[in-house]
Amino acid sequence: MAIVTLLTDSGESDHYVAAIKAKIVGINPGLTLIDISHRIRPCDIAHGAYVIRSVFRDFPKSTVHFIGVDAAGSKDDRWVAVQLEDHFFVSADTGLLSLISDKQPQQTVQLNTLAPVVTVFPEKEILAPAAARLGSGVAITTLGKPMGGLRKLIDRQVKATKRLIAGHVVHVDHFGNLVTNIGKDVFDTLAAGRGFTVQMGGERFRRIHTAYHQADHGDCFIVFNSAGWLEIGINKGNASELLGLTYDSPVNVAFDE
């Protein structure tokens, strides 16, 4: 049974998500709809990209991912259907898709070009039908006109030397944990058995845990999360509030000589 996931900034207090789902199942009632989140911060491309990037590969190949984040976009934005890493995505071409993978799309088409509609609700009228048809096995090439490259955004990159990894907080999760863009692969390569200090704000730590509970209640933990990113939190507390750090705050790892 084909899967369609849904990621939106529509919230949960209005009818928007239900209307999108109704459109999809109205075309194919046999599709399996799975909610990823509807609480992406409004029009927050970075938040949406982080969430979908963290989870889409956990779904089977050929899953269709509906992304309704800043779906109205800007006046020059297009709506697209994209095949990427053998998954399908429907979204406004806001640059979000350029942040979720380093690989090039396998196929890209511009939606709403064959029988254009004018709408203030493109999630329902443009993206939902495309997602339903892809989930039903319709070829992506029949949904619109082929197009060239997607809009690209540049994500925060770490700066690394033999002595220092300079990164940033790229996401604050529901628990107030601080997810950075410092990857375990980079850390392991540069650490090479050396001691280190993790520095953020005015805090310094010389240990990375392997589980959250290794820190006592109220104490700070530092782990590499399930996606391989350095994450900082307070056991049973909110690290963002207690440490005074938020999106884009610097986090460094300094290695001993």
PAZATOR-288861 format. One record per residue (C-alpha): residue number from 1; x negated, y negated, z negated. Coordinates in Angstrom, 2 decimals, padded with zeros to 5 digits. Layout:
BEGIN
 vovex      xx      yy      zz
   NUM       X       Y       Z
...
//
This chain:
BEGIN
 vovex      xx      yy      zz
     1  000.00  000.00  000.00
     2 -001.48 -003.34  001.09
     3 -002.48 -005.88 -001.59
     4 -002.04 -009.64 -001.52
     5 -003.65 -011.57 -004.38
     6 -002.57 -015.07 -005.35
     7 -004.73 -017.88 -006.70
     8 -003.13 -021.33 -007.02
     9 -003.21 -024.60 -008.92
    10  000.62 -024.57 -009.06
    11  000.92 -023.88 -012.78
    12  003.60 -021.71 -014.37
    13  006.33 -024.20 -015.33
    14  007.79 -024.84 -011.86
    15  009.30 -022.79 -009.05
    16  006.34 -023.04 -006.66
    17  004.74 -019.65 -007.27
    18  008.10 -017.87 -007.13
    19  008.87 -019.57 -003.80
    20  005.54 -018.44 -002.37
    21  006.13 -014.86 -003.50
    22  009.68 -014.90 -002.15
    23  008.36 -015.93  001.25
    24  005.79 -013.14  001.28
    25  008.11 -010.33  000.19
    26  010.82 -011.68  002.48
    27  008.54 -010.79  005.37
    28  007.33 -007.49  003.90
    29  008.90 -006.23  000.64
    30  006.39 -003.38  000.54
    31  003.37 -005.55 -000.21
    32  001.78 -005.40 -003.65
    33  001.36 -008.90 -005.08
    34 -001.29 -009.42 -007.76
    35 -001.67 -012.73 -009.57
    36 -005.26 -013.79 -010.14
    37 -004.40 -017.16 -011.70
    38 -001.97 -020.03 -011.26
    39 -003.74 -022.22 -013.79
    40 -006.59 -023.51 -011.67
    41 -007.03 -027.16 -012.54
    42 -005.12 -029.25 -009.97
    43 -007.13 -029.68 -006.76
    44 -010.28 -028.40 -008.49
    45 -012.18 -026.71 -005.67
    46 -015.12 -025.70 -007.90
    47 -012.82 -024.01 -010.43
    48 -010.92 -022.15 -007.74
    49 -014.11 -021.05 -005.99
    50 -015.62 -019.75 -009.24
    51 -012.56 -017.64 -010.06
    52 -012.05 -016.07 -006.63
    53 -015.79 -015.51 -006.17
    54 -015.90 -013.67 -009.49
    55 -013.19 -011.16 -008.65
    56 -012.42 -010.69 -004.96
    57 -014.99 -007.94 -004.42
    58 -013.32 -005.87 -007.16
    59 -010.35 -005.36 -004.83
    60 -010.31 -002.84 -001.97
    61 -011.59 -003.91  001.44
    62 -008.86 -005.47  003.64
    63 -007.15 -007.05  000.62
    64 -005.55 -010.39  001.52
    65 -006.35 -013.29 -000.82
    66 -003.90 -016.20 -000.83
    67 -005.64 -019.36 -002.06
    68 -003.30 -022.25 -002.80
    69 -005.77 -024.67 -004.40
    70 -005.53 -028.23 -003.08
    71 -003.48 -026.66 -000.27
    72 -002.15 -030.00  000.97
    73 -005.77 -031.04  001.40
    74 -006.83 -034.25  003.07
    75 -005.34 -035.55  006.29
    76 -008.08 -033.97  008.41
    77 -008.05 -030.57  006.67
    78 -006.87 -027.47  008.50
    79 -005.26 -024.26  007.28
    80 -007.22 -021.16  008.11
    81 -007.21 -017.38  008.00
    82 -010.67 -015.87  007.53
    83 -012.13 -012.40  007.48
    84 -015.15 -012.40  005.17
    85 -016.98 -009.40  003.70
    86 -014.13 -007.24  005.07
    87 -011.57 -009.15  002.99
    88 -009.00 -011.62  004.33
    89 -008.40 -015.13  003.00
    90 -005.75 -017.72  003.80
    91 -006.45 -021.22  002.55
    92 -006.74 -024.86  003.40
    93 -010.17 -025.54  004.88
    94 -011.31 -027.62  001.92
    95 -014.79 -026.12  001.63
    96 -013.75 -023.68 -001.10
    97 -014.40 -020.63  001.07
    98 -017.97 -021.78  001.73
    99 -018.66 -021.49 -002.02
   100 -017.63 -017.86 -002.51
   101 -020.13 -015.99 -000.32
   102 -023.49 -016.52  001.35
   103 -022.36 -014.38  004.30
   104 -020.87 -015.71  007.51
   105 -017.18 -015.10  008.22
   106 -016.46 -012.20  010.57
   107 -013.47 -013.97  012.11
   108 -011.82 -017.36  011.60
   109 -008.61 -018.74  013.07
   110 -006.82 -022.04  012.56
   111 -003.26 -021.54  011.36
   112 -000.24 -023.62  012.31
   113 -001.43 -024.05  015.88
   114  000.81 -021.65  017.83
   115  004.18 -022.91  016.60
   116  003.31 -025.89  014.38
   117  005.54 -026.82  011.48
   118  005.53 -030.04  009.48
   119  005.90 -029.36  005.77
   120  005.13 -030.76  002.34
   121  004.83 -027.18  001.04
   122  002.13 -025.55  003.21
   123  001.57 -022.78  000.67
   124  005.07 -021.47  001.37
   125  005.56 -022.39  005.01
   126  002.06 -021.81  006.47
   127 -000.15 -019.77  004.16
   128  002.43 -017.33  002.78
   129  003.62 -016.08  006.21
   130  000.00 -015.65  007.31
   131 -000.82 -013.66  004.16
   132  002.26 -011.46  004.61
   133  001.41 -010.69  008.22
   134 -002.21 -009.91  007.47
   135 -001.06 -007.63  004.66
   136  001.28 -005.93  007.12
   137 -001.60 -005.09  009.42
   138 -001.16 -007.83  012.00
   139 -004.44 -008.75  013.71
   140 -005.94 -012.00  012.45
   141 -006.47 -013.14  016.05
   142 -002.70 -013.32  016.60
   143 -002.17 -015.82  013.78
   144 -003.81 -018.86  015.34
   145 -006.48 -020.25  017.58
   146 -010.11 -019.15  017.07
   147 -012.22 -021.87  015.53
   148 -015.85 -022.55  014.75
   149 -017.41 -023.12  011.38
   150 -015.54 -023.77  008.19
   151 -016.01 -026.92  006.18
   152 -019.06 -026.48  003.97
   153 -019.77 -027.68  000.47
   154 -023.09 -027.38 -001.32
   155 -022.91 -025.58 -004.64
   156 -025.12 -026.38 -007.60
   157 -028.46 -024.60 -007.18
   158 -030.95 -023.66 -009.88
   159 -034.48 -024.99 -009.75
   160 -037.04 -022.41 -010.78
   161 -040.77 -022.45 -011.42
   162 -043.01 -020.01 -013.27
   163 -042.38 -021.96 -016.47
   164 -038.78 -023.15 -016.20
   165 -035.35 -022.34 -014.82
   166 -033.22 -025.49 -014.65
   167 -029.51 -024.76 -014.26
   168 -026.10 -026.19 -015.07
   169 -022.77 -025.19 -016.51
   170 -020.57 -024.33 -013.53
   171 -017.47 -023.16 -015.39
   172 -015.84 -023.43 -018.80
   173 -013.50 -020.50 -019.31
   174 -010.31 -020.13 -021.33
   175 -012.28 -019.30 -024.49
   176 -014.54 -022.35 -024.16
   177 -017.46 -020.18 -023.05
   178 -019.99 -021.92 -020.82
   179 -020.86 -020.05 -017.63
   180 -024.05 -021.24 -015.93
   181 -025.53 -020.76 -012.47
   182 -028.60 -019.02 -013.92
   183 -028.56 -015.46 -012.59
   184 -029.98 -012.40 -014.31
   185 -032.00 -011.50 -011.22
   186 -033.86 -014.81 -011.29
   187 -034.36 -014.60 -015.06
   188 -035.71 -011.03 -014.95
   189 -038.12 -011.89 -012.13
   190 -039.61 -014.90 -013.92
   191 -039.50 -013.57 -017.49
   192 -041.78 -010.60 -016.80
   193 -041.81 -009.70 -020.48
   194 -042.61 -013.23 -021.69
   195 -040.89 -015.00 -024.54
   196 -038.46 -017.76 -023.66
   197 -036.26 -020.54 -025.05
   198 -032.77 -021.28 -023.84
   199 -032.18 -025.02 -024.15
   200 -028.83 -026.84 -023.95
   201 -027.93 -030.14 -025.54
   202 -029.92 -030.30 -028.73
   203 -029.82 -026.53 -029.28
   204 -032.62 -024.01 -028.81
   205 -032.28 -020.22 -028.79
   206 -034.85 -017.48 -028.25
   207 -032.59 -014.46 -027.83
   208 -030.20 -013.21 -025.19
   209 -027.60 -010.76 -026.50
   210 -026.19 -007.75 -024.69
   211 -022.73 -008.02 -026.29
   212 -020.60 -010.85 -027.66
   213 -020.20 -009.24 -031.10
   214 -023.95 -009.25 -031.75
   215 -023.50 -012.82 -032.96
   216 -021.74 -013.31 -036.29
   217 -018.41 -015.13 -036.35
   218 -019.04 -018.82 -035.76
   219 -022.53 -018.24 -034.36
   220 -023.70 -018.84 -030.83
   221 -024.16 -015.95 -028.43
   222 -025.97 -015.97 -025.11
   223 -025.33 -013.12 -022.68
   224 -025.47 -012.28 -019.02
   225 -021.80 -011.77 -018.23
   226 -020.29 -009.02 -016.08
   227 -020.95 -011.08 -012.94
   228 -024.64 -011.50 -013.85
   229 -024.55 -015.18 -014.91
   230 -025.99 -016.59 -018.12
   231 -023.07 -017.40 -020.43
   232 -023.10 -019.29 -023.73
   233 -020.35 -019.06 -026.32
   234 -019.40 -019.15 -029.97
   235 -018.12 -015.89 -031.43
   236 -014.47 -016.61 -032.34
   237 -015.03 -020.29 -031.47
   238 -015.11 -022.77 -028.60
   239 -018.64 -023.46 -027.38
   240 -017.65 -026.33 -025.11
   241 -016.13 -028.24 -028.01
   242 -018.64 -027.29 -030.69
   243 -021.75 -027.79 -028.56
   244 -020.42 -030.82 -026.72
   245 -021.12 -029.28 -023.31
   246 -018.88 -029.09 -020.27
   247 -018.96 -028.69 -016.49
   248 -022.32 -029.81 -015.03
   249 -024.12 -029.98 -018.38
   250 -027.79 -028.97 -017.97
   251 -029.01 -025.63 -019.32
   252 -032.68 -024.69 -019.10
   253 -034.72 -021.58 -019.78
   254 -038.36 -022.35 -020.65
   255 -040.87 -019.49 -020.62
   256 -043.79 -019.17 -022.99
   257 -047.30 -019.57 -021.59
//
